[in-house]
Amino acid sequence: MAPINWLILFIFFFYMFYLIMNFLYFNFIKNLKIKILKKNSSKNYNKFI
């Protein structure tokens, strides 16, 4: 039973690592890219007219 338990633990930790990496990517890298794009883009207020 020990190798099965090790496999389950490995899959669990790999899955948690994957979730944490996705969380960090979507919270920090995408927000930084959006902020940089918003700073550089000129606002077009006439697009709704």
C-alpha positions as CSV (number, residue, x, y, z in Angstrom):
1,M,0.0,0.0,0.0
2,A,2.9,2.4,0.5
3,P,3.6,3.1,-3.3
4,I,-0.1,3.8,-3.8
5,N,0.0,6.3,-0.9
6,W,3.1,7.9,-2.3
7,L,1.4,8.2,-5.7
8,I,-1.7,9.8,-4.1
9,L,0.5,12.3,-2.2
10,F,2.5,13.1,-5.3
11,I,-0.6,13.7,-7.3
12,F,-2.1,15.8,-4.5
13,F,1.0,18.1,-4.1
14,F,1.4,18.4,-7.9
15,Y,-2.2,19.4,-8.2
16,M,-1.8,22.0,-5.4
17,F,1.3,23.4,-7.0
18,Y,-0.6,23.7,-10.3
19,L,-3.5,25.5,-8.6
20,I,-1.1,27.9,-6.8
21,M,0.7,28.7,-10.0
22,N,-2.5,29.4,-11.8
23,F,-3.7,31.6,-8.9
24,L,-0.4,33.6,-9.0
25,Y,-0.5,33.9,-12.8
26,F,-4.1,35.2,-13.0
27,N,-3.8,37.5,-10.0
28,F,-0.4,39.1,-10.6
29,I,0.8,38.7,-14.1
30,K,-2.5,39.4,-15.9
31,N,-3.3,42.4,-13.6
32,L,0.2,43.8,-14.3
33,K,-0.3,43.4,-18.0
34,I,-3.8,45.0,-17.8
35,K,-2.4,48.0,-15.8
36,I,0.5,48.5,-18.3
37,L,-1.9,48.4,-21.2
38,K,-4.3,50.8,-19.6
39,K,-1.5,53.3,-18.9
40,N,-0.2,53.2,-22.5
41,S,-3.5,53.3,-24.3
42,S,-5.1,56.7,-24.9
43,K,-8.7,56.8,-23.9
44,N,-11.2,57.1,-26.7
45,Y,-14.3,58.8,-25.3
46,N,-16.0,59.0,-28.7
47,K,-16.3,55.3,-29.3
48,F,-19.9,55.2,-27.9
49,I,-21.2,58.0,-30.1
